[in-house]
Amino acid sequence: MKKITDIYKVDENSLIHAFQDACSDKEFKDYVYNLNIKEDILMKYTSSLEEAYNECKNCKKCKNIDNCLNKIRGYAYTPIFENNIITFSYDACDKLKKELKQNSYKDNVDLYEMPKEMASASFKEVYKDDKSRIPIIKYFKEFMDHYNDLEKPKGVYLTGSFGSGKTYLISCLFNEMAKKGIKSAAVYYPEFLVNLKGSFSRAKDSEDRSFEEKREYIKRIPLLLLDDIGAENTSNWSRDEVLGPILQYRMENHLPTFFTSNLTLDELEKSLSITSSGVDKVKARRIIERIKQLTVTLDLISKNRRS
């Protein structure tokens, strides 16, 4: 029967041999000795150090984070020496840190039922072959330049043909403002109303306060886009209890508000006046007057970029 000391020596010898074999690779040897850790400690972690070395080597060769070869994209297995023990953690590489910094602005933009690509919308990607976009981009540049003025610039009621890029252009503006730390919300208005009505119905039967929370949030957000207004089924509730109070608050507090629509303001007024309860031109007119107070009207007539 082998003594415990003999077993320990066998295990220690195997650790030494495994470490020496690994160090036959000069680059690995240079890597571990540059850690400035004693050899008798290093040899206890040979396999983990080899993994860390391989991931470090991948990072040196990496040209693009999308082609990362490590187990976890953008992270490298890294040794940490403390209290005579080596532990290992996954640390973000420089390329991932740069990417996270570049995309951190996205936390300032909330998208409600909006296409995901709007989170990455950029003026650099806007079609340059369409002169109809020039007045809009010019206004947006002036908006960015003067946003911090005592009197904030107005938002935009952007009307025009289907698929012309109205929503994308405003998303570009919101993303640029987000990089300056300005929070915004882009809301696909017809679907938002459906969800809002659902939370309102639940609130009647429970303590669900999500209806008030959602309405208050978009009412107070520094920048707001109501996308595709006029495409919803107008009701007294949506017009008088949702849209009206939101616009009134934003008008009184000079909060820039943006709209996209396939309807002109005259067409929108007609749409808002008709509900299942009948026709109410006065209340529809009030909504339009608030929109006019909040915005300048710009047109975008262009070919359908979605087709």
Phi, psi and omega in degrees: 000129183287143175286155179300322180296325178293318179298320180297320180295321179298314180297318180295320179296320180294324177296317180296314181296317180297320180291317180296320177298317180296324182284356174293340171275109186302321181294321176295317180300314179298321181298310185287325181286336175288351176284348180057047177239141182301146185298323183293340175272318180305317187294345179282349187232030188305310184296320179290323178294324177296320178295317179296320179297316180297321179289324176297320179294321176300319182296321181295328182271346188291129177255336184211131184298335178293340179254021180303133182262355182285165183301319179244119184305125176084003181235147178239139178287117192234130178281141177230123183257123180203133179055043178062022178231140175258123172246165184231139178222161175265114181250140180296137178281169182299323182292321178292319178301318179295318180295316180296321179294318181294328184261002183296336180300334184298338177293343181270358182239121176259129179250124178250108178057033181253153177302139184299330183295343179294337178293339181247010182301136184217141177300335179296335183263000181291137179303129182267358186267007185237107183290344180293343179278341187302311179299326181291313180296323178298316179296319180296323177296316177297323178300313180296321181293329188248008184301324183273006175296161180303317175256110184293147178293158180286159171283195185228136165262104186258109182246157179160191188288156181296134175075017184275352177102021182299310183295320182298317182298316179292326176297323175301314179299312182299320180294321177295319178293325179297326178294340177264006177089011181269125182278148180211165174224130175248119190240122171284103197298314181302316181286326178300319179297320179299312180293323180295319179295324178296317179290328177295318180295319179294326182295333180293330186255002182207191177265020179295116182255015186294332178300306180297319182298316181294315181295318180294324182297309183286339177293326189255349183300139183305317178235135182225135170244123169258104188271134176063040176294141184100346178271351181279165171277109184290135173225165176303321182295310183294324182281313191266333183254342180250293187295313182304305180298323178298311182292322180298314180297315183292326178293315182293332184254011175053047179263117183303129185230136183239150179223145165239146180199150171274358182254145169289169179297324177296318179292323178295319179301316179296318180296319182287340182280341186255118174230178179295342180274352181129202183248129178225092184289331183294313181291324176296319179298322179299318179297314181297320179296323177293318178299319179295325178292329185273340193223165160253148182264127176232149181249144173228097177256114185207170178288157181289111181278351181275341186279000000 
